[in-house]
Amino acid sequence: MNLIIVESPTKAKTLGKFLGGEYSVEATAGHIKDLPKSKLGIDVENNFKPDFADIPKKKDIIKKLKSEGKRAKVVYLATDPDREGEAIAQHVQDILNSDSKTKRITFHEITKEALEEALADPHEINGNLVDAQIARRVLDRLVGYKLSPLLWKKVRRGLSAGRVQSVAVRLIVEKEREIKAFKSEEYWEIFSEVKGRTEEEKNKFTVQLIKVGGKTAEIKSKVDADKIISDLGKAGYKVLDVRKKEVSKAPYPPFTTSTMTQAAARIFGWSSKRTMSIAQKLYEEGLITYHRTDSFNLSKQAVEGARKFIEKEYGKNYLPASPKFYKTASKVAQEAHEAIRPTNINRQSITGHEPQDGNRLYKLIWSRFTACQMNPSLYDETVIDVEATPGEYLLRAGGQIMKFDGWRKVIPARLDVDGTVRLPEVSKAEDLKLIKTWGDQKFTLPPARYNEASLIKTLEKLGIGRPSTYAPTISTIQVRNYVEKSEGKFSPTTIGEAVNDFLIGNFPDIFEYKFTAGMEDDLDRVANGETKWTGVIKEFFRPLEKKIGTVDKKAKRVKIETEKLGKKCPECKEGELVIRLGRFGKFISCSRFPDCKYTEKYLEKVGVGCPECKIGDVIIKKTSKGRKFFGCSRYPECKYASWRSPKKEEKN
C-alpha cells in the first residue's frame, strides 16, 4: 500500500475519488510543527536556528501519520505547491524519519489527470522553498516577540507588532490623516444642450465646457460661472471638429489571488478572508486551480480547452486567431503556478454549495478565464468639439457605441462602466441650435478611505506581502483592533494610531514601505536559491536589536487619546466617562482608571430607530468572529438583526 499525505481532509476526500485500492490518503490538517508559543524559539546566537516543535493539538494526527508511514511502501508528500506546503512536506518527512521512501509530488489542480501526471514525476522536496518559509516565520517571530514587549511597556499591555501588518496599518493611518487635512474647494462644471440641423429629438446632445480662451476651463466661483453661463446663453454654436475611430478593448487577464480578492470585494462586498476561504473549498473539491498565486500562466491544455468551448458555444468570430498568453510578474521561478481558473471549462456553474457563495465565486472565476481567451470588444467612438462664440469657448461631447461585444459576451458591461452614449450625426462647421445651458456647483472630495479591494491593490503595487498574506494581514489588523471597518471602509482606531506613531517614530526604517518590499524581494531570492536565509535574517535583526535597546531606554510612554462623552462617572463622581478600546472592542470607563474601575457597555448607535420594534436604537454589533452587523439596542427583547445598515435599506 502506498500513502499520499495532503493538508486538508476535503482534499484527501477529493483525491480518494481518483485513486485505486493501492493508495490510502491522510491529511495533516495544516501545519504539524511550529515555533513554540511560550518562548521565542529561535537561537539568535546560533545562526537563528529555529526550534520547530510538534504542535500539541496535532498529537493524534502525528501518531497516525507515523503509523501509516511505517506500513506504506512509498509515501507521497502531496501538500500544496507553495512555500507553506513545502515546509509541511519537510516536517512530515522529518517525523517519518525516512527520506528513502518519501517522494514529493505537486499539482496545481485536483483532477485525476493532474494527480496521475504528478505520481509519474515525483521529485525531492525543494529546500529553497522550505528555507524561504523558515525565513518568513523566523522574521515575523523576531519582530513580534522583540517589539511586542516594547509596545506593552510604552503604549499599552496586550499589544503586538507585525512586520507586514504594521505597514498595512500605516497605510490606513496616513490615509485618514490625508482626509482630515483635506480642504474642500468649490468648482463648477458647465454644460450646454444643443441640437443639429433637424428637429428630431435624437439630434439633441450635451456638450461640456473644457476650454476658455484656449486654456483649460477652471471655474472656481459662482460669479465666474454665472458670467460664462450668461455668455453661453447668448453665443452662437458651431461644430469645430468631429473625430471618429474604432476602439478595441482587450479582456482582463485571468485571476491571481490579488485580483480575485479585489473583484469579490468590489462585486460581492466580501472580505479577503471570506473570499479565500470559499476559494480554498473550491480548490480542495477539484473545481478550480490553486488559489494562492501571483502568476498569469495558463497551461496549454487549459487554453486549448477554452478555445474549443468558445468556438462551439459562441462562434468563430469570438475566437482569436491564436491563443492568448499573459505575461506574469512573479519573481519566484519555483512558484510558477497557473492563474486561477476552473479545472473543467465545460462546467459553467456548480451545485451543492449552500449558501450560494461557492457558486458565485466559481462563476466569477469561470467568466474571467473564459473571457481572457476571447476576442476584444469593439466600439465606434465619436468625439464632437463645439465652438461657442463670441468668448472663445470650447465644449466637447464624447460617446461610444458597442459594435461587437467580444469578451463582453461573457462579462456584460454596465452602461456606467462602458460609457455608452449615442451621439447624433453632425458635420464639421455645422451650425447648432442652443436649447439650454447650465452649471453644476461641485466641491473637491477628500481621498477615499481604503476598502478591501483598494488596500490589497496598494499593498501589491508597493510590493508588500504575497498571495498567501493579503487575507491574514487584513484580518489580523482588525482582530487586534488597530483598524475598524465601517460601510466597507477602513479607518484607524486610537490604539492603531498610537501604535503606528510609536513604531514609525522609533523604527522608521523597518516599517518603511520600500524596506518592507525589499524584505519580500529578499525572501523571493531565498526561494530562488540566490541567497541564504540566515544572511537575510542577520542583516535585518542585528540593527533591530540595537535599536530596540535604545528605544527602550529613551522613548517616552505614548498617551492614547480617548473620546470623552461629556458625562461624570456615576461611581466616583470625579472622573469623566470616556470611550476606550479593549480586546473585545469599545467600552465605556472612567477617565480616572485604574483609580476608578467603573465600566459599562458601549452602544455604537447609527442614528436610526429600530425598524422592527420602533422603540430601540439600531446599534453596531459584532459576531464571535469579529464581523460587524446591525442589531437593536433592546436585544434580547427585540431580535432585529441585519448585515446592511438600515440607512441604506431606506434609500433602496
Secondary structure by P-SEA (a helix, b strand, c coil): cbbbbbccaaaaaaaaaaccccbbbbbccccccccccccccccccccccccccccccaaaaaaaaaaaaaaccbbbbcccccaaaaaaaaaaaaaacccccbbbbbbccccaaaaaaaaaccccccaaaaaaaaaaaaaaaaaaaaaaaaaaacccccbbbbaaaaaaaaaaaaaaaaaaabbbbbbbbbbbbbccccccccccbbbbbccccccccccccaaaaaaaaaaaaabbbbbcbbbbbbbbbbbbccccaaaaaaaaaaaccccaaaaaaaaaaaaaaccccccccccccccaaaaaaaaaaaaacccccccccbbbbbbbcccccccccccccccccccccccccccaaaaaaaaaaaaaaaaaabbbbbbbbbbbbbbbcccbbbbbcccccccccccccccccccccccccccccccccbbbbbcccbbbbbbbbccccccaaaaaaaaaaacccccccaaaaaaaaaaaccccccccbbbbcaaaaaaaaaaaacccccccaaaaaaaaaaaaaaaaccccaaaaaaaccaaaaaaaaaaaccccbbbbbbbbccccccccccbbbbbbbccccbbbbbccccccbbbbbbbbcccccccccccbbbbbbbcccbbbbbbbcccccccccccccaaaaaac
